[in-house]
């Protein structure tokens, strides 16, 4: 599904779906784990509080 402020559409073309899935899997591989994400958010919050 492609979304914007004004519309949404579903693309069923196999090549497009494969490309979107690959991009999503790349992002998941780069993402922090939930505990790591929470720790990063806490550290950034603490840094901002010190400023």
PDBQT receptor file of N, H, CA, C and O in Angstrom, charges set to zero:
ATOM      1  N   UNK A   1       0.846  -1.167   0.000  1.00  0.00    +0.000 N 
ATOM      2  CA  UNK A   1       0.000   0.000   0.000  1.00  0.00    +0.000 C 
ATOM      3  C   UNK A   1       0.893   1.231   0.000  1.00  0.00    +0.000 C 
ATOM      4  O   UNK A   1       1.861   1.314   0.756  1.00  0.00    +0.000 OA
ATOM      5  N   UNK A   2       0.561   2.162  -0.839  1.00  0.00    +0.000 N 
ATOM      6  H   UNK A   2      -0.225   2.094  -1.453  1.00  0.00    +0.000 HD
ATOM      7  CA  UNK A   2       1.251   3.442  -0.893  1.00  0.00    +0.000 C 
ATOM      8  C   UNK A   2       0.313   4.490  -0.331  1.00  0.00    +0.000 C 
ATOM      9  O   UNK A   2      -0.826   4.613  -0.781  1.00  0.00    +0.000 OA
ATOM     10  N   UNK A   3       0.778   5.240   0.644  1.00  0.00    +0.000 N 
ATOM     11  H   UNK A   3       1.703   5.140   1.010  1.00  0.00    +0.000 HD
ATOM     12  CA  UNK A   3      -0.068   6.236   1.267  1.00  0.00    +0.000 C 
ATOM     13  C   UNK A   3       0.548   7.615   1.159  1.00  0.00    +0.000 C 
ATOM     14  O   UNK A   3       1.769   7.777   1.164  1.00  0.00    +0.000 OA
ATOM     15  N   UNK A   4      -0.310   8.590   1.063  1.00  0.00    +0.000 N 
ATOM     16  H   UNK A   4      -1.302   8.458   1.059  1.00  0.00    +0.000 HD
ATOM     17  CA  UNK A   4       0.103   9.982   1.116  1.00  0.00    +0.000 C 
ATOM     18  C   UNK A   4      -0.966  10.741   1.895  1.00  0.00    +0.000 C 
ATOM     19  O   UNK A   4      -1.919  10.146   2.397  1.00  0.00    +0.000 OA
ATOM     20  N   UNK A   5      -0.803  12.026   1.988  1.00  0.00    +0.000 N 
ATOM     21  H   UNK A   5      -0.028  12.509   1.580  1.00  0.00    +0.000 HD
ATOM     22  CA  UNK A   5      -1.824  12.818   2.692  1.00  0.00    +0.000 C 
ATOM     23  C   UNK A   5      -3.170  12.755   1.995  1.00  0.00    +0.000 C 
ATOM     24  O   UNK A   5      -4.206  12.936   2.635  1.00  0.00    +0.000 OA
ATOM     25  N   UNK A   6      -3.170  12.502   0.702  1.00  0.00    +0.000 N 
ATOM     26  H   UNK A   6      -2.328  12.355   0.182  1.00  0.00    +0.000 HD
ATOM     27  CA  UNK A   6      -4.395  12.634  -0.074  1.00  0.00    +0.000 C 
ATOM     28  C   UNK A   6      -4.973  11.325  -0.603  1.00  0.00    +0.000 C 
ATOM     29  O   UNK A   6      -6.139  11.286  -0.997  1.00  0.00    +0.000 OA
ATOM     30  N   UNK A   7      -4.190  10.267  -0.621  1.00  0.00    +0.000 N 
ATOM     31  H   UNK A   7      -3.243  10.300  -0.301  1.00  0.00    +0.000 HD
ATOM     32  CA  UNK A   7      -4.696   9.033  -1.221  1.00  0.00    +0.000 C 
ATOM     33  C   UNK A   7      -3.899   7.827  -0.742  1.00  0.00    +0.000 C 
ATOM     34  O   UNK A   7      -2.818   7.960  -0.167  1.00  0.00    +0.000 OA
ATOM     35  N   UNK A   8      -4.455   6.656  -0.991  1.00  0.00    +0.000 N 
ATOM     36  H   UNK A   8      -5.332   6.547  -1.458  1.00  0.00    +0.000 HD
ATOM     37  CA  UNK A   8      -3.769   5.389  -0.719  1.00  0.00    +0.000 C 
ATOM     38  C   UNK A   8      -4.092   4.447  -1.871  1.00  0.00    +0.000 C 
ATOM     39  O   UNK A   8      -5.204   4.458  -2.399  1.00  0.00    +0.000 OA
ATOM     40  N   UNK A   9      -3.130   3.644  -2.250  1.00  0.00    +0.000 N 
ATOM     41  H   UNK A   9      -2.227   3.634  -1.821  1.00  0.00    +0.000 HD
ATOM     42  CA  UNK A   9      -3.374   2.661  -3.298  1.00  0.00    +0.000 C 
ATOM     43  C   UNK A   9      -2.613   1.391  -2.958  1.00  0.00    +0.000 C 
ATOM     44  O   UNK A   9      -1.598   1.424  -2.261  1.00  0.00    +0.000 OA
ATOM     45  N   UNK A  10      -3.114   0.285  -3.455  1.00  0.00    +0.000 N 
ATOM     46  H   UNK A  10      -3.938   0.258  -4.020  1.00  0.00    +0.000 HD
ATOM     47  CA  UNK A  10      -2.490  -1.017  -3.233  1.00  0.00    +0.000 C 
ATOM     48  C   UNK A  10      -1.878  -1.469  -4.545  1.00  0.00    +0.000 C 
ATOM     49  O   UNK A  10      -2.533  -1.451  -5.587  1.00  0.00    +0.000 OA
ATOM     50  N   UNK A  11      -0.630  -1.870  -4.489  1.00  0.00    +0.000 N 
ATOM     51  H   UNK A  11      -0.097  -1.885  -3.643  1.00  0.00    +0.000 HD
ATOM     52  CA  UNK A  11       0.076  -2.317  -5.679  1.00  0.00    +0.000 C 
ATOM     53  C   UNK A  11       0.304  -3.820  -5.567  1.00  0.00    +0.000 C 
ATOM     54  O   UNK A  11       0.960  -4.282  -4.633  1.00  0.00    +0.000 OA
ATOM     55  N   UNK A  12      -0.228  -4.578  -6.505  1.00  0.00    +0.000 N 
ATOM     56  H   UNK A  12      -0.761  -4.204  -7.264  1.00  0.00    +0.000 HD
ATOM     57  CA  UNK A  12      -0.127  -6.037  -6.450  1.00  0.00    +0.000 C 
ATOM     58  C   UNK A  12       0.898  -6.590  -7.440  1.00  0.00    +0.000 C 
ATOM     59  O   UNK A  12       1.028  -7.808  -7.562  1.00  0.00    +0.000 OA
ATOM     60  N   UNK A  13       1.621  -5.733  -8.142  1.00  0.00    +0.000 N 
ATOM     61  H   UNK A  13       1.515  -4.743  -8.043  1.00  0.00    +0.000 HD
ATOM     62  CA  UNK A  13       2.601  -6.223  -9.102  1.00  0.00    +0.000 C 
ATOM     63  C   UNK A  13       3.714  -6.940  -8.349  1.00  0.00    +0.000 C 
ATOM     64  O   UNK A  13       4.282  -6.402  -7.398  1.00  0.00    +0.000 OA
ATOM     65  N   UNK A  14       4.015  -8.144  -8.778  1.00  0.00    +0.000 N 
ATOM     66  H   UNK A  14       3.553  -8.581  -9.550  1.00  0.00    +0.000 HD
ATOM     67  CA  UNK A  14       4.971  -8.980  -8.054  1.00  0.00    +0.000 C 
ATOM     68  C   UNK A  14       6.329  -8.300  -7.887  1.00  0.00    +0.000 C 
ATOM     69  O   UNK A  14       6.910  -8.350  -6.803  1.00  0.00    +0.000 OA
ATOM     70  N   UNK A  15       6.837  -7.673  -8.931  1.00  0.00    +0.000 N 
ATOM     71  H   UNK A  15       6.364  -7.633  -9.811  1.00  0.00    +0.000 HD
ATOM     72  CA  UNK A  15       8.147  -7.028  -8.838  1.00  0.00    +0.000 C 
ATOM     73  C   UNK A  15       8.121  -5.882  -7.837  1.00  0.00    +0.000 C 
ATOM     74  O   UNK A  15       9.083  -5.691  -7.093  1.00  0.00    +0.000 OA
ATOM     75  N   UNK A  16       7.031  -5.113  -7.809  1.00  0.00    +0.000 N 
ATOM     76  H   UNK A  16       6.250  -5.267  -8.413  1.00  0.00    +0.000 HD
ATOM     77  CA  UNK A  16       6.927  -3.998  -6.866  1.00  0.00    +0.000 C 
ATOM     78  C   UNK A  16       6.822  -4.499  -5.435  1.00  0.00    +0.000 C 
ATOM     79  O   UNK A  16       7.462  -3.965  -4.529  1.00  0.00    +0.000 OA
ATOM     80  N   UNK A  17       6.011  -5.528  -5.241  1.00  0.00    +0.000 N 
ATOM     81  H   UNK A  17       5.491  -5.962  -5.976  1.00  0.00    +0.000 HD
ATOM     82  CA  UNK A  17       5.859  -6.097  -3.894  1.00  0.00    +0.000 C 
ATOM     83  C   UNK A  17       7.197  -6.630  -3.408  1.00  0.00    +0.000 C 
ATOM     84  O   UNK A  17       7.551  -6.438  -2.245  1.00  0.00    +0.000 OA
ATOM     85  N   UNK A  18       7.937  -7.290  -4.272  1.00  0.00    +0.000 N 
ATOM     86  H   UNK A  18       7.649  -7.446  -5.217  1.00  0.00    +0.000 HD
ATOM     87  CA  UNK A  18       9.255  -7.823  -3.912  1.00  0.00    +0.000 C 
ATOM     88  C   UNK A  18      10.201  -6.684  -3.520  1.00  0.00    +0.000 C 
ATOM     89  O   UNK A  18      10.949  -6.801  -2.550  1.00  0.00    +0.000 OA
ATOM     90  N   UNK A  19      10.163  -5.586  -4.277  1.00  0.00    +0.000 N 
ATOM     91  H   UNK A  19       9.555  -5.491  -5.065  1.00  0.00    +0.000 HD
ATOM     92  CA  UNK A  19      11.028  -4.438  -3.983  1.00  0.00    +0.000 C 
ATOM     93  C   UNK A  19      10.664  -3.806  -2.636  1.00  0.00    +0.000 C 
ATOM     94  O   UNK A  19      11.545  -3.482  -1.840  1.00  0.00    +0.000 OA
ATOM     95  N   UNK A  20       9.359  -3.632  -2.384  1.00  0.00    +0.000 N 
ATOM     96  H   UNK A  20       8.642  -3.895  -3.030  1.00  0.00    +0.000 HD
ATOM     97  CA  UNK A  20       8.930  -3.052  -1.104  1.00  0.00    +0.000 C 
ATOM     98  C   UNK A  20       9.304  -3.968   0.061  1.00  0.00    +0.000 C 
ATOM     99  O   UNK A  20       9.762  -3.504   1.106  1.00  0.00    +0.000 OA
ATOM    100  N   UNK A  21       9.103  -5.274  -0.133  1.00  0.00    +0.000 N 
ATOM    101  H   UNK A  21       8.732  -5.650  -0.981  1.00  0.00    +0.000 HD
ATOM    102  CA  UNK A  21       9.446  -6.229   0.931  1.00  0.00    +0.000 C 
ATOM    103  C   UNK A  21      10.938  -6.197   1.221  1.00  0.00    +0.000 C 
ATOM    104  O   UNK A  21      11.349  -6.225   2.381  1.00  0.00    +0.000 OA
ATOM    105  N   UNK A  22      11.746  -6.139   0.176  1.00  0.00    +0.000 N 
ATOM    106  H   UNK A  22      11.412  -6.116  -0.766  1.00  0.00    +0.000 HD
ATOM    107  CA  UNK A  22      13.193  -6.093   0.354  1.00  0.00    +0.000 C 
ATOM    108  C   UNK A  22      13.605  -4.835   1.125  1.00  0.00    +0.000 C 
ATOM    109  O   UNK A  22      14.443  -4.896   2.024  1.00  0.00    +0.000 OA
ATOM    110  N   UNK A  23      13.013  -3.705   0.767  1.00  0.00    +0.000 N 
ATOM    111  H   UNK A  23      12.332  -3.655   0.036  1.00  0.00    +0.000 HD
ATOM    112  CA  UNK A  23      13.323  -2.463   1.481  1.00  0.00    +0.000 C 
ATOM    113  C   UNK A  23      12.930  -2.546   2.944  1.00  0.00    +0.000 C 
ATOM    114  O   UNK A  23      13.675  -2.102   3.817  1.00  0.00    +0.000 OA
ATOM    115  N   UNK A  24      11.753  -3.116   3.217  1.00  0.00    +0.000 N 
ATOM    116  H   UNK A  24      11.147  -3.477   2.508  1.00  0.00    +0.000 HD
ATOM    117  CA  UNK A  24      11.303  -3.258   4.595  1.00  0.00    +0.000 C 
ATOM    118  C   UNK A  24      12.230  -4.183   5.375  1.00  0.00    +0.000 C 
ATOM    119  O   UNK A  24      12.556  -3.904   6.529  1.00  0.00    +0.000 OA
ATOM    120  N   UNK A  25      12.653  -5.270   4.763  1.00  0.00    +0.000 N 
ATOM    121  H   UNK A  25      12.389  -5.496   3.825  1.00  0.00    +0.000 HD
ATOM    122  CA  UNK A  25      13.568  -6.197   5.436  1.00  0.00    +0.000 C 
ATOM    123  C   UNK A  25      14.914  -5.538   5.714  1.00  0.00    +0.000 C 
ATOM    124  O   UNK A  25      15.531  -5.796   6.748  1.00  0.00    +0.000 OA
ATOM    125  N   UNK A  26      15.372  -4.690   4.797  1.00  0.00    +0.000 N 
ATOM    126  H   UNK A  26      14.872  -4.480   3.957  1.00  0.00    +0.000 HD
ATOM    127  CA  UNK A  26      16.612  -3.944   5.034  1.00  0.00    +0.000 C 
ATOM    128  C   UNK A  26      16.473  -3.033   6.247  1.00  0.00    +0.000 C 
ATOM    129  O   UNK A  26      17.376  -2.958   7.080  1.00  0.00    +0.000 OA
ATOM    130  N   UNK A  27      15.344  -2.343   6.343  1.00  0.00    +0.000 N 
ATOM    131  H   UNK A  27      14.611  -2.404   5.666  1.00  0.00    +0.000 HD
ATOM    132  CA  UNK A  27      15.113  -1.466   7.497  1.00  0.00    +0.000 C 
ATOM    133  C   UNK A  27      15.055  -2.257   8.796  1.00  0.00    +0.000 C 
ATOM    134  O   UNK A  27      15.620  -1.841   9.807  1.00  0.00    +0.000 OA
ATOM    135  N   UNK A  28      14.380  -3.389   8.769  1.00  0.00    +0.000 N 
ATOM    136  H   UNK A  28      13.921  -3.727   7.947  1.00  0.00    +0.000 HD
ATOM    137  CA  UNK A  28      14.294  -4.226   9.975  1.00  0.00    +0.000 C 
ATOM    138  C   UNK A  28      15.672  -4.692  10.418  1.00  0.00    +0.000 C 
ATOM    139  O   UNK A  28      15.955  -4.757  11.614  1.00  0.00    +0.000 OA
ATOM    140  N   UNK A  29      16.532  -5.015   9.455  1.00  0.00    +0.000 N 
ATOM    141  H   UNK A  29      16.302  -4.962   8.483  1.00  0.00    +0.000 HD
ATOM    142  CA  UNK A  29      17.877  -5.482   9.791  1.00  0.00    +0.000 C 
ATOM    143  C   UNK A  29      18.705  -4.380  10.444  1.00  0.00    +0.000 C 
ATOM    144  O   UNK A  29      19.573  -4.662  11.269  1.00  0.00    +0.000 OA
ATOM    145  N   UNK A  30      18.441  -3.132  10.080  1.00  0.00    +0.000 N 
ATOM    146  H   UNK A  30      17.736  -2.902   9.410  1.00  0.00    +0.000 HD
ATOM    147  CA  UNK A  30      19.183  -2.002  10.639  1.00  0.00    +0.000 C 
ATOM    148  C   UNK A  30      18.618  -1.499  11.962  1.00  0.00    +0.000 C 
ATOM    149  O   UNK A  30      19.304  -0.812  12.719  1.00  0.00    +0.000 OA
ATOM    150  N   UNK A  31      17.374  -1.843  12.231  1.00  0.00    +0.000 N 
ATOM    151  H   UNK A  31      16.817  -2.402  11.617  1.00  0.00    +0.000 HD
ATOM    152  CA  UNK A  31      16.687  -1.313  13.409  1.00  0.00    +0.000 C 
ATOM    153  C   UNK A  31      17.272  -1.873  14.707  1.00  0.00    +0.000 C 
ATOM    154  O   UNK A  31      17.760  -3.002  14.757  1.00  0.00    +0.000 OA
ATOM    155  N   UNK A  32      17.207  -1.061  15.732  1.00  0.00    +0.000 N 
ATOM    156  H   UNK A  32      16.810  -0.144  15.691  1.00  0.00    +0.000 HD
ATOM    157  CA  UNK A  32      17.587  -1.523  17.063  1.00  0.00    +0.000 C 
ATOM    158  C   UNK A  32      16.519  -2.450  17.612  1.00  0.00    +0.000 C 
ATOM    159  O   UNK A  32      15.370  -2.412  17.172  1.00  0.00    +0.000 OA
ATOM    160  N   UNK A  33      16.894  -3.277  18.565  1.00  0.00    +0.000 N 
ATOM    161  H   UNK A  33      17.827  -3.308  18.922  1.00  0.00    +0.000 HD
ATOM    162  CA  UNK A  33      15.912  -4.119  19.244  1.00  0.00    +0.000 C 
ATOM    163  C   UNK A  33      15.049  -3.216  20.127  1.00  0.00    +0.000 C 
ATOM    164  O   UNK A  33      15.443  -2.084  20.405  1.00  0.00    +0.000 OA
ATOM    165  N   UNK A  34      13.893  -3.686  20.571  1.00  0.00    +0.000 N 
ATOM    166  H   UNK A  34      13.573  -4.606  20.345  1.00  0.00    +0.000 HD
ATOM    167  CA  UNK A  34      13.068  -2.860  21.459  1.00  0.00    +0.000 C 
ATOM    168  C   UNK A  34      13.817  -2.378  22.712  1.00  0.00    +0.000 C 
ATOM    169  O   UNK A  34      13.704  -1.202  23.060  1.00  0.00    +0.000 OA
ATOM    170  N   UNK A  35      14.580  -3.246  23.403  1.00  0.00    +0.000 N 
ATOM    171  H   UNK A  35      14.671  -4.201  23.120  1.00  0.00    +0.000 HD
ATOM    172  CA  UNK A  35      15.315  -2.739  24.570  1.00  0.00    +0.000 C 
ATOM    173  C   UNK A  35      16.379  -1.695  24.186  1.00  0.00    +0.000 C 
ATOM    174  O   UNK A  35      16.579  -0.712  24.899  1.00  0.00    +0.000 OA
ATOM    175  N   UNK A  36      17.050  -1.922  23.058  1.00  0.00    +0.000 N 
ATOM    176  H   UNK A  36      16.887  -2.721  22.478  1.00  0.00    +0.000 HD
ATOM    177  CA  UNK A  36      18.053  -0.951  22.610  1.00  0.00    +0.000 C 
ATOM    178  C   UNK A  36      17.395   0.377  22.237  1.00  0.00    +0.000 C 
ATOM    179  O   UNK A  36      17.943   1.444  22.514  1.00  0.00    +0.000 OA
ATOM    180  N   UNK A  37      16.231   0.310  21.614  1.00  0.00    +0.000 N 
ATOM    181  H   UNK A  37      15.786  -0.556  21.389  1.00  0.00    +0.000 HD
ATOM    182  CA  UNK A  37      15.502   1.526  21.252  1.00  0.00    +0.000 C 
ATOM    183  C   UNK A  37      15.102   2.302  22.505  1.00  0.00    +0.000 C 
ATOM    184  O   UNK A  37      15.264   3.521  22.567  1.00  0.00    +0.000 OA
ATOM    185  N   UNK A  38      14.582   1.593  23.495  1.00  0.00    +0.000 N 
ATOM    186  H   UNK A  38      14.451   0.603  23.445  1.00  0.00    +0.000 HD
ATOM    187  CA  UNK A  38      14.174   2.247  24.740  1.00  0.00    +0.000 C 
ATOM    188  C   UNK A  38      15.373   2.901  25.420  1.00  0.00    +0.000 C 
ATOM    189  O   UNK A  38      15.263   4.009  25.945  1.00  0.00    +0.000 OA
ATOM    190  N   UNK A  39      16.510   2.224  25.411  1.00  0.00    +0.000 N 
ATOM    191  H   UNK A  39      16.600   1.324  24.984  1.00  0.00    +0.000 HD
ATOM    192  CA  UNK A  39      17.723   2.771  26.015  1.00  0.00    +0.000 C 
ATOM    193  C   UNK A  39      18.174   4.029  25.272  1.00  0.00    +0.000 C 
ATOM    194  O   UNK A  39      18.550   5.018  25.901  1.00  0.00    +0.000 OA
ATOM    195  N   UNK A  40      18.139   3.995  23.956  1.00  0.00    +0.000 N 
ATOM    196  H   UNK A  40      17.833   3.191  23.446  1.00  0.00    +0.000 HD
ATOM    197  CA  UNK A  40      18.521   5.166  23.169  1.00  0.00    +0.000 C 
ATOM    198  C   UNK A  40      17.599   6.346  23.469  1.00  0.00    +0.000 C 
ATOM    199  O   UNK A  40      18.064   7.474  23.634  1.00  0.00    +0.000 OA
ATOM    200  N   UNK A  41      16.320   6.092  23.539  1.00  0.00    +0.000 N 
ATOM    201  H   UNK A  41      15.942   5.176  23.405  1.00  0.00    +0.000 HD
ATOM    202  CA  UNK A  41      15.363   7.157  23.848  1.00  0.00    +0.000 C 
ATOM    203  C   UNK A  41      15.636   7.739  25.224  1.00  0.00    +0.000 C 
ATOM    204  O   UNK A  41      15.606   8.957  25.398  1.00  0.00    +0.000 OA
ATOM    205  N   UNK A  42      15.902   6.879  26.208  1.00  0.00    +0.000 N 
ATOM    206  H   UNK A  42      15.926   5.889  26.067  1.00  0.00    +0.000 HD
ATOM    207  CA  UNK A  42      16.213   7.376  27.563  1.00  0.00    +0.000 C 
ATOM    208  C   UNK A  42      17.477   8.233  27.565  1.00  0.00    +0.000 C 
ATOM    209  O   UNK A  42      17.513   9.296  28.185  1.00  0.00    +0.000 OA
ATOM    210  N   UNK A  43      18.517   7.762  26.864  1.00  0.00    +0.000 N 
ATOM    211  H   UNK A  43      18.487   6.898  26.361  1.00  0.00    +0.000 HD
ATOM    212  CA  UNK A  43      19.773   8.531  26.818  1.00  0.00    +0.000 C 
ATOM    213  C   UNK A  43      19.573   9.887  26.158  1.00  0.00    +0.000 C 
ATOM    214  O   UNK A  43      20.082  10.898  26.643  1.00  0.00    +0.000 OA
ATOM    215  N   UNK A  44      18.838   9.911  25.061  1.00  0.00    +0.000 N 
ATOM    216  H   UNK A  44      18.425   9.089  24.667  1.00  0.00    +0.000 HD
ATOM    217  CA  UNK A  44      18.583  11.183  24.365  1.00  0.00    +0.000 C 
ATOM    218  C   UNK A  44      17.741  12.112  25.232  1.00  0.00    +0.000 C 
ATOM    219  O   UNK A  44      17.979  13.319  25.266  1.00  0.00    +0.000 OA
ATOM    220  N   UNK A  45      16.751  11.547  25.938  1.00  0.00    +0.000 N 
ATOM    221  H   UNK A  45      16.558  10.566  25.911  1.00  0.00    +0.000 HD
ATOM    222  CA  UNK A  45      15.929  12.344  26.848  1.00  0.00    +0.000 C 
ATOM    223  C   UNK A  45      16.799  12.972  27.928  1.00  0.00    +0.000 C 
ATOM    224  O   UNK A  45      16.651  14.153  28.243  1.00  0.00    +0.000 OA
ATOM    225  N   UNK A  46      17.700  12.185  28.491  1.00  0.00    +0.000 N 
ATOM    226  H   UNK A  46      17.820  11.225  28.235  1.00  0.00    +0.000 HD
ATOM    227  CA  UNK A  46      18.569  12.683  29.549  1.00  0.00    +0.000 C 
ATOM    228  C   UNK A  46      19.517  13.750  29.024  1.00  0.00    +0.000 C 
ATOM    229  O   UNK A  46      19.782  14.735  29.713  1.00  0.00    +0.000 OA
ATOM    230  N   UNK A  47      20.033  13.566  27.806  1.00  0.00    +0.000 N 
ATOM    231  H   UNK A  47      19.817  12.766  27.246  1.00  0.00    +0.000 HD
ATOM    232  CA  UNK A  47      20.895  14.575  27.205  1.00  0.00    +0.000 C 
ATOM    233  C   UNK A  47      20.140  15.894  27.012  1.00  0.00    +0.000 C 
ATOM    234  O   UNK A  47      20.673  16.967  27.295  1.00  0.00    +0.000 OA
ATOM    235  N   UNK A  48      18.917  15.807  26.538  1.00  0.00    +0.000 N 
ATOM    236  H   UNK A  48      18.484  14.935  26.308  1.00  0.00    +0.000 HD
ATOM    237  CA  UNK A  48      18.124  17.024  26.317  1.00  0.00    +0.000 C 
ATOM    238  C   UNK A  48      17.794  17.711  27.645  1.00  0.00    +0.000 C 
ATOM    239  O   UNK A  48      17.741  18.938  27.716  1.00  0.00    +0.000 OA
ATOM    240  N   UNK A  49      17.575  16.921  28.688  1.00  0.00    +0.000 N 
ATOM    241  H   UNK A  49      17.618  15.924  28.631  1.00  0.00    +0.000 HD
ATOM    242  CA  UNK A  49      17.268  17.498  29.992  1.00  0.00    +0.000 C 
ATOM    243  C   UNK A  49      18.456  18.247  30.568  1.00  0.00    +0.000 C 
ATOM    244  O   UNK A  49      18.284  19.186  31.345  1.00  0.00    +0.000 OA
ATOM    245  N   UNK A  50      19.673  17.835  30.189  1.00  0.00    +0.000 N 
ATOM    246  H   UNK A  50      19.813  17.073  29.557  1.00  0.00    +0.000 HD
ATOM    247  CA  UNK A  50      20.883  18.494  30.691  1.00  0.00    +0.000 C 
ATOM    248  C   UNK A  50      21.157  19.826  29.972  1.00  0.00    +0.000 C 
ATOM    249  O   UNK A  50      21.882  20.672  30.497  1.00  0.00    +0.000 OA
ATOM    250  N   UNK A  51      20.592  20.010  28.800  1.00  0.00    +0.000 N 
ATOM    251  H   UNK A  51      20.003  19.322  28.374  1.00  0.00    +0.000 HD
ATOM    252  CA  UNK A  51      20.866  21.229  28.023  1.00  0.00    +0.000 C 
ATOM    253  C   UNK A  51      20.125  22.425  28.569  1.00  0.00    +0.000 C 
ATOM    254  O   UNK A  51      20.247  23.525  28.030  1.00  0.00    +0.000 OA
TER     255      UNK A  51
